[in-house]
Each structure stands twice: as C-alpha cells, then as structure tokens.
Amino acid sequence: MTDKKLTFESTLKSMDTEEFLDIHFYRPIGYRWALFFHKLGVTPNQITLASIIVGIASGICFYYDALEIKITGICLLILANSYDSADGQLARMTGQKTELGRILDGVGGIFWFISIYIAIICNLWPEWGFYILALALLAGASHGTQTRMADYYRNIHLFFLKGKNGSELDNSADLQQRYKTLSWRKKPLLKFFEYNYLNYTRGQESWTPHFNAMMRVLRLQFAGVAPEWFRAEFREKSLRLMKYTNMLSFNLRSIVLFISALCGMLWIYFVFEVTVMNFMMLYMVRAHEKICAGFTEKLMKYAES
C-alpha cells in the first residue's frame, strides 16, 4: 500500500456528506484506529464486530443511575462510533470493501441502540410501566426509518457525485437476483443478512416513488448514464439536504441521549426521536421527492429534444 492511500483524505467518502463533528472528531480518531488496526492485520469486518460488542456494553450502562456508570456508557458509545468510523476508513484505504461488510456496518448501530432501548425501558419501567414500552416501540420504529432514509439519501448523493464505485446505492431488483443465487445450506449467515438487507432496501424505495421514477428514466432513456448537466444540477439541489441526513444519523441523537442520561430524564430521548427527528425526516423526504419529480420531467424533455 502506498503512502498516498494512507492519507486521511483518502478515507473520507466526500466532503459533501461529512458532518462537522465527524470531520473534526470521529474521522480523525477513526483514521488513527484504522492505521493501528491495519498494522495488526485486523480486517474492517473484525473492527465492525468489535464496535458492536462495545456498543452493546455501552447500552447496558444506561440502565444504571450512578453518574460514573452513565459516563462510562457515554465513553463506550463514543468508542464504538469511532470503531464504526474506522472500519469504513480502513476498507477505503485497503480496498477491502465487501457486501458482508456493508451489511454488518448497517446492523451494527441497530445492536447498539437495541441495547440502549432495553436499558432505558428497564430503568424507567418501575415508574412508567407499559407506557415506556409503548413510547420506546414508537421511538424505535421512528429511529429505524430515520436512519434508513438518511443512509439512502447520502448514497444517492454520492452516486451522482462519484459514480457507482463511490457509493453504496443498491436497488431491490438487483439484490433480489443476488439473494436467489445464495444457498441456505452453503451460506446461511450471508443469506440471512442478504434477506434483511433486501428488505431494508425495499423499505427505502417504498418512501421514494419519485426518485425511483427518475432512475427508471435514466435507465431507459440514457442507458443508466446521467448527463453531466444533470449530475451538476442534482448535486447542487441534493447538497442542501445533506445537513438533514447528518442530523438524522448518529451525532445529534447521541448528544440528546447523553444530555438526557446526565439529566436523569432518559424519556426525553424517546420523545425527541418521535417528534423533532420525525419532523426533520418527513421534511427531508418531501423535499427530495419534489426535487426528483422536477428532474424526471426535465430529463424526459431533454430525451425528446
């Protein structure tokens, strides 16, 4: 591996999609972890598994009321997220990108927050009873949709900015074909992950009919190759929404979680996800769909001219 491939800049997806806190905190830390693990011969997938273990341990800490244990949980979650950053950075540095790695990276955060949710439910159960369970289920469903759509829009932006190799944008039709080629007998674990990833992608597509209509026009009228003017204009409009994809990901929700835990009012975190985060997501989806509908019409006129 050349020194050029080991540069910090080479580990970033795109400045368009990187958040301030990631650029100035998580990515620099992740980069140093990536260099360290690379020297030890650790693979990106192994780092992902480590992040899952650390994240689950963090979640358990949020069950306890002792301040020192809460702070331990906060530190462990920050460590888990720095590992989550390191696995992708190492994969980009070394070219070790795999479909399994993409799937593991996606489910890693799910395990962190399942642990956190269970801990909060158990902590508040004596006072709230079934009400906290209902609120947690609503917050969990909201959380899943929010992060799924943020990930989708980020990869859409990267797809038109950097092309297929610079994005992890997938479609359910291709994933369905790949899923059919896998055997439950020979590769049960990969088949299981592929099944869940297929449903994950279908969930994203169900929210984005105008985007998928735009992609059909690109495939049918332009053989899947977006005109240069379209890529430039789409990037400009999509870039305005990247701040929402970032806020709907890890950093903002973790800050609210930390404040809620330190204040001894963990229920605030669930309420925040159900209200503020859902409002941002719905605005983001509506704005993106409006952009795509306008470009679909524009592409059709361009193809006819």
C-alpha positions as CSV (number, residue, x, y, z in Angstrom):
1,M,0.0,0.0,0.0
2,T,1.4,3.4,-0.9
3,D,1.6,6.3,1.5
4,K,-1.0,8.1,-0.7
5,K,-3.6,5.5,0.1
6,L,-2.9,6.0,3.8
7,T,-3.8,9.7,3.8
8,F,-6.7,11.0,5.9
9,E,-8.4,12.5,2.9
10,S,-8.4,9.1,1.1
11,T,-10.6,7.6,3.9
12,L,-13.5,10.1,3.6
13,K,-16.5,9.4,1.4
14,S,-17.0,13.0,0.4
15,M,-16.8,16.4,2.0
16,D,-20.4,16.9,0.7
17,T,-21.7,14.2,3.1
18,E,-19.4,14.6,6.1
19,E,-20.7,16.3,9.2
20,F,-18.7,18.9,11.2
21,L,-18.4,16.6,14.3
22,D,-17.3,13.7,12.1
23,I,-14.7,15.7,10.2
24,H,-13.2,17.2,13.3
25,F,-13.7,14.4,15.9
26,Y,-14.8,10.9,14.8
27,R,-13.0,10.7,11.4
28,P,-9.6,11.8,12.8
29,I,-9.9,9.3,15.7
30,G,-11.2,6.6,13.3
31,Y,-8.3,7.2,11.0
32,R,-5.8,6.6,13.7
33,W,-7.6,3.4,14.8
34,A,-7.6,2.3,11.1
35,L,-3.8,2.8,10.9
36,F,-3.3,0.9,14.2
37,F,-5.6,-2.0,13.2
38,H,-4.0,-2.1,9.7
39,K,-0.6,-2.7,11.3
40,L,-2.1,-5.5,13.4
41,G,-3.6,-7.1,10.3
42,V,-7.2,-6.6,11.6
43,T,-9.9,-6.5,8.9
44,P,-12.7,-4.0,8.6
45,N,-15.3,-6.6,9.4
46,Q,-13.4,-7.5,12.6
47,I,-13.5,-3.9,13.6
48,T,-17.2,-3.8,13.0
49,L,-17.7,-6.8,15.2
50,A,-15.7,-5.0,17.9
51,S,-17.8,-1.9,17.6
52,I,-21.0,-4.0,18.1
53,I,-19.6,-5.5,21.3
54,V,-18.5,-2.1,22.7
55,G,-21.8,-0.5,21.6
56,I,-23.9,-3.2,23.4
57,A,-21.7,-2.8,26.5
58,S,-22.4,0.9,26.3
59,G,-26.1,0.4,26.2
60,I,-26.1,-1.7,29.3
61,C,-24.6,1.2,31.2
62,F,-27.7,3.4,30.6
63,Y,-29.7,1.1,32.9
64,Y,-27.9,2.4,35.9
65,D,-28.5,5.7,37.7
66,A,-24.9,6.1,39.0
67,L,-23.2,9.0,37.3
68,E,-19.9,7.2,36.8
69,I,-21.6,4.3,35.1
70,K,-23.6,6.7,32.8
71,I,-20.3,8.5,31.9
72,T,-18.8,5.1,31.2
73,G,-21.7,4.3,28.9
74,I,-21.2,7.6,27.1
75,C,-17.5,7.0,26.6
76,L,-18.1,3.4,25.4
77,L,-20.6,4.7,22.8
78,I,-18.1,7.3,21.5
79,L,-15.5,4.5,21.3
80,A,-18.0,2.3,19.4
81,N,-18.7,5.0,16.9
82,S,-15.0,5.7,16.4
83,Y,-14.6,2.0,15.6
84,D,-17.6,2.3,13.3
85,S,-15.8,5.1,11.5
86,A,-12.5,3.2,11.5
87,D,-13.9,0.1,9.7
88,G,-15.1,2.1,6.7
89,Q,-11.9,4.2,6.6
90,L,-9.8,1.1,6.7
91,A,-11.9,-0.5,3.9
92,R,-11.4,2.5,1.7
93,M,-7.7,2.7,2.4
94,T,-7.1,-1.0,1.6
95,G,-9.9,-1.7,-0.9
96,Q,-11.4,-4.3,1.4
97,K,-15.0,-3.4,0.7
98,T,-17.4,-6.3,0.8
99,E,-21.1,-6.8,0.7
100,L,-21.0,-8.5,4.1
101,G,-19.1,-5.5,5.5
102,R,-21.7,-3.2,4.2
103,I,-24.5,-5.3,5.8
104,L,-22.6,-5.7,9.1
105,D,-21.9,-1.9,9.2
106,G,-25.6,-1.3,8.8
107,V,-26.7,-3.7,11.5
108,G,-24.0,-2.6,14.0
109,G,-25.8,0.5,15.1
110,I,-29.0,-1.4,15.4
111,F,-27.5,-3.6,18.0
112,W,-26.1,-0.6,19.9
113,F,-29.5,1.1,20.1
114,I,-31.4,-2.1,20.9
115,S,-29.2,-2.4,23.9
116,I,-29.7,1.2,24.8
117,Y,-33.5,0.9,24.4
118,I,-33.8,-2.1,26.6
119,A,-31.7,-0.5,29.3
120,I,-33.8,2.7,29.2
121,I,-37.1,0.6,29.3
122,C,-35.8,-1.4,32.3
123,N,-34.6,1.7,34.1
124,L,-38.0,3.5,33.7
125,W,-40.3,0.5,34.0
126,P,-40.9,0.9,37.7
127,E,-42.2,4.4,37.2
128,W,-43.7,4.3,33.8
129,G,-44.8,0.7,33.3
130,F,-46.2,-0.2,29.9
131,Y,-46.2,3.5,28.8
132,I,-42.4,3.5,28.5
133,L,-42.6,0.3,26.4
134,A,-45.1,1.9,24.1
135,L,-43.0,5.1,23.8
136,A,-39.9,3.0,23.2
137,L,-41.5,1.0,20.4
138,L,-42.7,4.2,18.7
139,A,-39.3,5.7,19.1
140,G,-37.6,2.6,17.8
141,A,-39.7,2.4,14.7
142,S,-39.1,6.1,14.1
143,H,-35.3,5.7,14.6
144,G,-35.1,2.8,12.1
145,T,-36.9,4.8,9.4
146,Q,-34.9,7.9,10.0
147,T,-31.5,6.3,9.8
148,R,-32.6,4.2,6.8
149,M,-33.7,7.2,4.8
150,A,-30.7,9.3,5.8
151,D,-28.4,6.5,4.6
152,Y,-30.3,6.2,1.3
153,Y,-30.2,9.9,0.5
154,R,-26.5,10.1,1.4
155,N,-25.8,7.2,-1.0
156,I,-28.0,8.8,-3.7
157,H,-25.9,12.0,-3.5
158,L,-22.6,10.0,-3.6
159,F,-23.9,8.0,-6.6
160,F,-24.4,11.1,-8.8
161,L,-21.3,12.8,-7.3
162,K,-18.8,10.0,-7.6
163,G,-20.5,7.2,-9.6
164,K,-21.2,3.6,-8.6
165,N,-17.8,2.9,-7.1
166,G,-18.0,5.9,-4.8
167,S,-21.5,5.0,-3.5
168,E,-23.2,2.1,-1.8
169,L,-26.5,2.7,-3.5
170,D,-28.4,-0.5,-4.3
171,N,-31.8,-1.4,-5.7
172,S,-34.1,-4.2,-4.6
173,A,-34.3,-5.8,-8.1
174,D,-30.5,-6.5,-8.2
175,L,-30.5,-7.6,-4.6
176,Q,-33.3,-10.0,-5.2
177,Q,-31.4,-11.7,-8.0
178,R,-28.3,-11.9,-5.8
179,Y,-30.4,-13.3,-2.9
180,K,-31.7,-16.1,-5.2
181,T,-28.2,-17.2,-6.0
182,L,-27.3,-17.8,-2.3
183,S,-28.0,-21.2,-0.7
184,W,-29.3,-21.5,2.8
185,R,-27.4,-24.8,3.1
186,K,-24.0,-23.5,1.9
187,K,-24.1,-19.8,3.1
188,P,-26.8,-19.5,5.7
189,L,-25.4,-16.5,7.5
190,L,-24.8,-14.5,4.3
191,K,-28.2,-15.5,3.0
192,F,-29.8,-14.3,6.3
193,F,-28.0,-10.9,6.1
194,E,-28.9,-10.6,2.4
195,Y,-32.5,-11.2,3.2
196,N,-32.6,-8.4,5.8
197,Y,-30.6,-6.1,3.5
198,L,-33.1,-6.7,0.7
199,N,-36.0,-5.8,3.0
200,Y,-34.0,-2.8,4.2
201,T,-33.6,-1.5,0.6
202,R,-37.3,-2.2,-0.2
203,G,-38.2,-0.1,2.8
204,Q,-36.1,2.8,1.4
205,E,-37.7,2.5,-2.0
206,S,-41.2,2.5,-0.6
207,W,-40.7,6.0,0.6
208,T,-39.2,7.3,-2.7
209,P,-41.5,6.8,-5.7
210,H,-40.4,10.0,-7.5
211,F,-36.8,9.1,-7.1
212,N,-37.3,5.6,-8.5
213,A,-39.3,7.0,-11.4
214,M,-36.4,9.3,-12.1
215,M,-34.0,6.4,-12.0
216,R,-36.2,4.5,-14.5
217,V,-36.0,7.4,-16.9
218,L,-32.2,7.4,-16.6
219,R,-32.0,3.7,-17.3
220,L,-34.4,3.6,-20.2
221,Q,-33.6,6.9,-21.9
222,F,-29.9,7.3,-21.0
223,A,-28.7,3.7,-20.6
224,G,-28.1,4.5,-16.9
225,V,-25.5,7.2,-17.6
226,A,-26.6,10.5,-16.2
227,P,-25.9,13.6,-18.4
228,E,-23.2,15.8,-16.9
229,W,-25.6,18.8,-16.6
230,F,-28.0,16.6,-14.6
231,R,-25.2,15.5,-12.2
232,A,-24.1,19.0,-11.6
233,E,-27.7,20.3,-11.0
234,F,-28.7,17.4,-8.9
235,R,-25.7,17.7,-6.7
236,E,-26.5,21.4,-6.1
237,K,-30.0,20.7,-5.0
238,S,-29.3,17.5,-3.1
239,L,-26.4,19.2,-1.2
240,R,-28.9,21.4,0.6
241,L,-30.5,18.3,2.2
242,M,-27.3,16.7,3.4
243,K,-27.4,18.6,6.7
244,Y,-30.7,16.7,7.4
245,T,-29.1,13.3,6.6
246,N,-26.4,14.1,9.0
247,M,-28.7,15.2,11.8
248,L,-30.8,12.1,11.3
249,S,-27.8,9.8,11.7
250,F,-25.7,9.3,14.9
251,N,-24.4,12.5,16.2
252,L,-27.4,14.6,17.1
253,R,-29.4,11.7,18.6
254,S,-26.3,10.6,20.6
255,I,-25.9,14.2,22.0
256,V,-29.6,14.2,23.1
257,L,-29.1,10.7,24.6
258,F,-26.1,11.9,26.6
259,I,-27.9,15.0,27.9
260,S,-31.0,13.0,28.8
261,A,-28.9,10.5,30.7
262,L,-26.8,13.0,32.6
263,C,-30.0,15.0,33.5
264,G,-31.7,11.8,34.8
265,M,-34.6,12.1,32.3
266,L,-34.0,9.4,29.8
267,W,-37.5,9.6,28.5
268,I,-36.6,12.9,26.8
269,Y,-34.5,10.9,24.3
270,F,-37.5,8.8,23.1
271,V,-39.7,11.9,22.9
272,F,-37.1,13.7,20.8
273,E,-36.9,10.8,18.3
274,V,-40.7,10.7,17.9
275,T,-41.2,14.4,17.5
276,V,-38.2,16.5,16.3
277,M,-36.4,13.8,14.4
278,N,-39.6,12.6,12.6
279,F,-40.4,16.1,11.6
280,M,-36.9,16.5,10.1
281,M,-37.2,13.2,8.3
282,L,-40.6,14.0,6.7
283,Y,-39.4,17.4,5.6
284,M,-36.3,15.8,4.0
285,V,-38.3,13.1,2.2
286,R,-40.8,15.6,0.9
287,A,-38.1,18.0,-0.3
288,H,-36.1,15.2,-2.0
289,E,-39.1,13.8,-3.8
290,K,-40.0,17.2,-5.1
291,I,-36.5,17.6,-6.5
292,C,-36.7,14.2,-8.2
293,A,-40.2,14.9,-9.7
294,G,-38.8,18.1,-11.2
295,F,-35.8,16.3,-12.7
296,T,-37.9,13.5,-14.1
297,E,-39.9,16.0,-16.1
298,K,-36.7,17.8,-17.2
299,L,-35.0,14.5,-18.2
300,M,-38.0,13.5,-20.3
301,K,-38.0,16.8,-22.2
302,Y,-34.2,16.5,-22.7
303,A,-34.5,13.0,-24.1
304,E,-37.2,14.1,-26.6
305,S,-35.3,17.1,-27.9
